[in-house]
């Protein structure tokens, strides 16, 4: 080989090595089988992708770990993405690059992914513009990253199942959950009174004070709700709507205070006990037992005016400090196992969110 050819070959090798070293990589969490999240979740790297003509490259800023995410990884959730899969249904990111045909979103904009099972537990992802919602930079990072599940669930249940007006009463169990806290704050903003049932615990006074500060009208333990006189003494009208995320006896207790013809909406089952509806409640009180799943509603209303109006009102509440994000703890992305373990323990069942921090 000539000296010139050898020199060119070395330069080419150096160029290839430099290109390889300078190539940017994206990190992601992946599971290839269902099971214990701590055991089946792995961290992998991929070369960073480029957006297509109508797509945007999003660098994730934060993504919460929800109980539903844990159930999905365990294979216990109705929504099962094809494997291998990247977990995560919520989050907020910043647009790093927009495709040449994108005109509604610009580099530097903050966006929220809108479709379930997109896989938000990764540093970067490419999305079509139809799958993102631009949010104001004045919206808090926690509020933005948790926007599309619990606030929307609370909003839709309060809007869609009973004709509520200021002064009406809503009763709910699991009131300290992330969704329950949203119910309290949205009702306060709309002038609706709430009766909020929680499990007894050593720090019950602190919890009651916290929920009252959010806007709860009454906070009662599961023991107290069984003997309360607040409805008999006409301190409050009987509820027009009951929201149930616990099931079992807890659901039965809140159901019996409902006005005739009112619904109890079940959106969770934390006690793992079935919802039992007495025959008399169906025949003589015309109680309606219905269910709600936000994922299904979003699929059926992906392009609806109602969905856009919901986001606009929720974001307005958040930026006006009428609706706060849940109690939270930021966990560095590299320490994702900590967020998984905490969400699976009692810590994840008290309304505290563990949020992956990609900074």
C-alpha positions as CSV (number, residue, x, y, z in Angstrom):
1,X,0.0,0.0,0.0
2,X,1.4,3.4,-0.9
3,X,2.2,6.0,1.7
4,X,-0.7,8.2,0.4
5,X,-3.2,5.3,0.5
6,X,-2.0,4.3,4.0
7,X,-2.4,7.9,5.2
8,X,-6.0,8.1,3.7
9,X,-6.9,4.8,5.3
10,X,-5.7,6.1,8.8
11,X,-7.7,9.3,8.3
12,X,-10.8,7.4,7.4
13,X,-10.4,5.2,10.5
14,X,-9.9,8.2,12.7
15,X,-13.0,9.8,11.1
16,X,-15.1,6.7,11.7
17,X,-13.9,6.5,15.3
18,X,-14.7,10.2,15.9
19,X,-18.1,9.8,14.3
20,X,-18.8,6.8,16.6
21,X,-17.7,8.6,19.7
22,X,-19.5,11.8,18.9
23,X,-22.8,10.0,18.0
24,X,-25.5,10.8,20.5
25,X,-27.3,8.0,22.1
26,X,-30.7,7.9,23.8
27,X,-31.4,5.8,26.9
28,X,-34.6,3.8,27.5
29,X,-36.1,1.4,29.9
30,X,-37.4,-1.8,28.4
31,X,-39.2,-5.0,29.5
32,X,-39.2,-8.1,27.3
33,X,-41.4,-10.2,29.6
34,X,-44.1,-9.5,32.1
35,X,-43.2,-9.8,35.8
36,X,-41.7,-8.0,38.8
37,X,-40.8,-4.6,37.4
38,X,-37.5,-4.4,39.4
39,X,-36.4,-7.7,37.8
40,X,-37.7,-7.4,34.2
41,X,-37.0,-3.7,33.6
42,X,-33.6,-3.1,31.8
43,X,-31.9,0.0,30.7
44,X,-30.7,0.1,27.1
45,X,-29.2,2.6,24.7
46,X,-30.2,3.4,21.1
47,X,-28.8,5.8,18.6
48,X,-30.8,9.0,18.8
49,X,-33.5,9.1,16.1
50,X,-34.3,11.9,13.7
51,X,-37.9,13.2,13.2
52,X,-39.8,12.6,10.0
53,X,-41.4,15.4,8.0
54,X,-44.4,15.7,10.3
55,X,-42.7,14.5,13.5
56,X,-40.8,16.1,16.4
57,X,-37.8,14.8,18.4
58,X,-38.7,15.3,22.1
59,X,-36.1,15.2,24.9
60,X,-38.0,14.1,28.0
61,X,-37.8,16.2,31.1
62,X,-39.9,14.2,33.6
63,X,-42.1,11.1,33.6
64,X,-44.1,9.8,36.5
65,X,-44.3,6.2,37.7
66,X,-48.0,5.4,38.1
67,X,-49.5,2.3,39.8
68,X,-51.1,1.5,36.3
69,X,-47.6,1.4,34.8
70,X,-46.5,-1.1,37.4
71,X,-49.6,-3.3,36.7
72,X,-48.9,-3.1,33.0
73,X,-45.3,-4.3,33.4
74,X,-46.7,-7.1,35.7
75,X,-49.1,-8.1,32.9
76,X,-52.1,-7.4,35.2
77,X,-53.5,-4.4,33.3
78,X,-56.1,-4.6,30.5
79,X,-53.8,-2.5,28.2
80,X,-50.9,-4.8,27.1
81,X,-48.5,-3.3,24.6
82,X,-46.6,-5.8,22.4
83,X,-43.3,-6.9,23.8
84,X,-40.5,-5.8,24.1
85,X,-42.1,-2.6,25.3
86,X,-41.0,0.7,26.8
87,X,-43.1,1.6,29.9
88,X,-44.6,5.0,30.8
89,X,-47.8,6.7,29.8
90,X,-47.2,10.2,30.9
91,X,-44.5,12.9,30.9
92,X,-43.4,16.2,29.6
93,X,-40.5,17.0,27.3
94,X,-39.0,19.8,25.2
95,X,-38.9,19.7,21.4
96,X,-35.2,19.4,20.2
97,X,-35.9,19.2,16.5
98,X,-39.0,19.5,14.3
99,X,-39.6,17.9,10.9
100,X,-39.6,20.2,7.9
101,X,-43.4,20.1,7.5
102,X,-44.1,20.9,11.2
103,X,-45.6,24.4,11.6
104,X,-47.6,24.3,14.8
105,X,-44.7,23.3,17.1
106,X,-41.2,24.8,17.3
107,X,-37.9,23.8,18.8
108,X,-37.8,24.7,22.4
109,X,-41.6,24.2,23.0
110,X,-42.7,22.1,25.9
111,X,-45.0,19.2,24.9
112,X,-47.0,16.4,26.6
113,X,-47.5,13.0,24.9
114,X,-51.1,12.3,24.4
115,X,-51.4,8.6,23.5
116,X,-51.2,5.7,26.0
117,X,-48.3,3.2,25.8
118,X,-46.0,5.6,23.9
119,X,-43.3,4.7,26.3
120,X,-42.2,7.8,28.1
121,X,-39.5,6.2,30.3
122,X,-36.7,7.2,27.9
123,X,-34.5,10.2,27.3
124,X,-35.7,10.9,23.8
125,X,-38.6,9.9,21.6
126,X,-39.9,10.8,18.1
127,X,-43.6,11.6,17.9
128,X,-46.0,12.7,15.2
129,X,-47.4,16.2,16.0
130,X,-50.9,14.6,16.3
131,X,-49.6,12.8,19.4
132,X,-48.4,15.8,21.4
133,X,-50.0,18.7,23.2
134,X,-48.1,22.0,23.4
135,X,-48.2,23.3,27.0
136,X,-47.1,26.7,28.3
137,X,-43.7,27.0,29.9
138,X,-45.4,28.6,32.9
139,X,-47.0,25.2,33.7
140,X,-45.0,23.5,36.5
141,X,-42.9,20.5,35.6
142,X,-44.8,18.2,38.0
143,X,-48.2,19.4,36.8
144,X,-47.3,19.0,33.2
145,X,-45.8,15.5,33.6
146,X,-48.9,14.3,35.4
147,X,-51.5,16.1,33.3
148,X,-53.0,13.4,31.2
149,X,-54.1,10.7,33.7
150,X,-55.3,11.8,37.2
151,X,-56.5,15.4,36.5
152,X,-58.3,14.2,33.4
153,X,-59.8,11.2,35.2
154,X,-61.2,13.5,37.9
155,X,-62.4,16.1,35.4
156,X,-64.3,13.6,33.3
157,X,-66.0,11.8,36.2
158,X,-67.2,15.1,37.6
159,X,-68.4,16.3,34.1
160,X,-69.9,13.3,32.6
161,X,-72.0,11.4,35.1
162,X,-74.1,13.9,37.0
163,X,-75.4,17.4,36.3
164,X,-73.4,19.1,39.1
165,X,-73.8,22.7,40.0
166,X,-72.3,25.0,42.7
167,X,-73.5,23.9,46.2
168,X,-74.0,20.2,45.2
169,X,-72.1,17.5,47.1
170,X,-69.8,14.7,45.8
171,X,-68.6,11.9,48.0
172,X,-65.5,9.8,47.3
173,X,-63.2,7.2,48.9
174,X,-59.5,7.0,48.4
175,X,-59.6,10.8,48.7
176,X,-55.8,11.0,49.4
177,X,-55.0,9.3,46.1
178,X,-53.6,11.5,43.3
179,X,-57.0,11.4,41.5
180,X,-58.8,12.1,44.8
181,X,-56.7,15.2,45.4
182,X,-57.6,16.4,41.9
183,X,-61.3,15.8,42.6
184,X,-61.1,17.9,45.8
185,X,-59.4,20.9,44.0
186,X,-61.6,20.8,40.9
187,X,-64.7,20.7,43.0
188,X,-63.5,23.6,45.1
189,X,-62.9,25.6,41.9
190,X,-66.4,24.8,40.7
191,X,-68.1,25.6,44.1
192,X,-69.0,21.9,44.7
193,X,-68.7,20.5,48.2
194,X,-66.9,17.2,48.9
195,X,-67.0,14.5,51.5
196,X,-63.7,12.6,51.4
197,X,-63.2,9.2,53.0
198,X,-59.7,7.9,53.8
199,X,-58.3,5.0,55.8
200,X,-57.3,5.6,59.4
201,X,-53.6,5.9,60.1
202,X,-51.3,7.3,62.9
203,X,-50.9,10.6,61.1
204,X,-54.6,11.0,60.3
205,X,-54.8,14.6,61.7
206,X,-52.0,15.7,59.3
207,X,-53.7,14.0,56.4
208,X,-57.0,15.7,57.2
209,X,-55.3,19.1,57.5
210,X,-53.6,18.5,54.1
211,X,-56.8,17.6,52.3
212,X,-58.7,20.4,54.0
213,X,-56.1,22.8,52.8
214,X,-56.6,21.5,49.2
215,X,-60.3,22.4,49.6
216,X,-62.0,19.4,51.1
217,X,-65.3,20.2,52.9
218,X,-65.2,17.2,55.1
219,X,-62.5,14.5,55.6
220,X,-63.7,11.3,57.4
221,X,-62.1,8.0,58.1
222,X,-63.8,4.8,57.0
223,X,-65.0,4.3,60.6
224,X,-66.3,7.8,60.8
225,X,-68.3,7.7,57.6
226,X,-70.4,4.8,59.0
227,X,-71.8,6.9,61.8
228,X,-71.6,10.5,60.5
229,X,-74.7,12.7,60.9
230,X,-73.6,15.4,58.5
231,X,-76.4,14.5,56.0
232,X,-79.2,13.9,58.6
233,X,-78.5,17.3,60.2
234,X,-78.7,18.9,56.8
235,X,-75.2,20.4,57.0
236,X,-74.9,19.1,53.5
237,X,-77.3,17.9,50.8
238,X,-76.9,14.2,50.1
239,X,-74.4,13.6,47.3
240,X,-75.4,13.5,43.7
241,X,-72.3,11.6,42.8
242,X,-70.0,9.0,44.4
243,X,-66.5,8.2,43.2
244,X,-65.1,4.8,44.1
245,X,-61.5,3.6,43.7
246,X,-61.4,1.2,46.7
247,X,-64.4,-1.2,46.4
248,X,-65.7,-3.6,49.0
249,X,-67.2,-2.2,52.2
250,X,-65.8,1.3,51.5
251,X,-67.8,1.6,48.3
252,X,-70.9,0.3,50.0
253,X,-70.6,3.0,52.8
254,X,-70.4,5.9,50.4
255,X,-73.1,4.5,48.1
256,X,-75.7,4.5,50.9
257,X,-75.6,8.3,51.3
258,X,-76.4,9.0,47.6
259,X,-79.5,10.8,46.5
260,X,-82.1,8.6,44.6
261,X,-81.2,8.1,41.0
262,X,-77.5,9.1,41.5
263,X,-74.5,7.2,40.1
264,X,-71.5,5.6,41.8
265,X,-68.6,5.6,39.4
266,X,-65.9,3.0,39.9
267,X,-62.4,3.8,38.5
268,X,-60.2,1.6,40.7
269,X,-60.2,-1.3,43.1
270,X,-57.4,-0.8,45.6
271,X,-58.9,-3.1,48.2
272,X,-59.2,-5.9,45.5
273,X,-62.7,-6.6,46.9
274,X,-65.7,-6.6,44.5
275,X,-68.3,-3.8,44.3
276,X,-71.5,-5.1,45.9
277,X,-74.7,-3.2,45.2
278,X,-77.7,-4.0,47.5
279,X,-80.8,-5.0,45.7
280,X,-82.8,-2.3,47.5
281,X,-80.3,0.4,46.2
282,X,-81.1,-0.7,42.6
283,X,-84.9,-1.1,43.0
284,X,-86.0,1.6,45.5
285,X,-83.2,4.2,45.1
286,X,-82.4,3.7,41.4
287,X,-78.7,3.9,42.2
288,X,-76.6,3.6,39.0
289,X,-73.3,1.6,39.2
290,X,-71.0,2.5,36.4
291,X,-67.3,2.3,35.6
292,X,-64.8,4.7,34.0
293,X,-61.4,4.1,32.3
294,X,-59.6,7.2,31.1
295,X,-57.6,5.3,28.5
296,X,-60.8,4.2,26.8
297,X,-62.3,7.7,26.9
298,X,-59.1,9.2,25.4
299,X,-59.1,6.7,22.5
300,X,-62.8,7.4,21.8
301,X,-62.3,11.1,22.0
302,X,-58.8,11.6,20.6
303,X,-59.8,14.4,18.2
304,X,-62.9,15.8,20.1
305,X,-63.5,19.4,21.1
306,X,-64.3,18.1,24.6
307,X,-60.8,16.8,25.0
308,X,-59.2,20.1,24.0
309,X,-61.6,22.1,26.2
310,X,-60.7,19.8,29.1
311,X,-57.0,20.4,28.7
312,X,-57.5,24.1,28.3
313,X,-59.5,24.3,31.6
314,X,-57.1,22.1,33.5
315,X,-54.0,24.0,32.4
316,X,-55.8,27.2,33.2
317,X,-56.5,25.9,36.8
318,X,-52.9,24.8,37.2
319,X,-51.3,28.0,36.0
320,X,-53.7,30.0,38.3
321,X,-52.7,27.8,41.2
322,X,-56.2,26.5,41.6
323,X,-55.0,22.9,40.8
324,X,-51.7,21.7,42.3
325,X,-49.8,18.7,41.3
326,X,-49.6,15.7,43.7
327,X,-47.1,15.3,46.5
328,X,-44.0,14.0,44.7
329,X,-40.4,13.0,44.8
330,X,-38.0,13.4,41.9
331,X,-35.8,10.4,41.2
332,X,-32.9,10.5,38.8
333,X,-33.4,8.4,35.7
334,X,-30.4,6.2,36.5
335,X,-32.0,5.4,39.8
336,X,-35.2,4.2,38.2
337,X,-35.3,1.1,40.5
338,X,-35.9,3.3,43.5
339,X,-39.0,4.8,41.8
340,X,-40.3,1.4,40.9
341,X,-39.9,-0.1,44.4
342,X,-41.4,3.0,46.1
343,X,-44.4,3.0,43.8
344,X,-45.0,-0.7,44.6
345,X,-45.0,-0.2,48.3
346,X,-47.4,1.7,50.6
347,X,-45.5,4.9,49.7
348,X,-47.0,4.7,46.2
349,X,-50.5,4.3,47.6
350,X,-50.8,7.5,49.5
351,X,-51.0,10.0,46.7
352,X,-47.3,10.6,46.4
353,X,-45.8,10.4,42.9
354,X,-42.3,9.2,42.1
355,X,-41.2,11.1,39.0
356,X,-38.3,10.1,36.8
357,X,-36.0,13.1,36.3
358,X,-34.1,13.2,33.0
359,X,-32.0,16.3,33.7
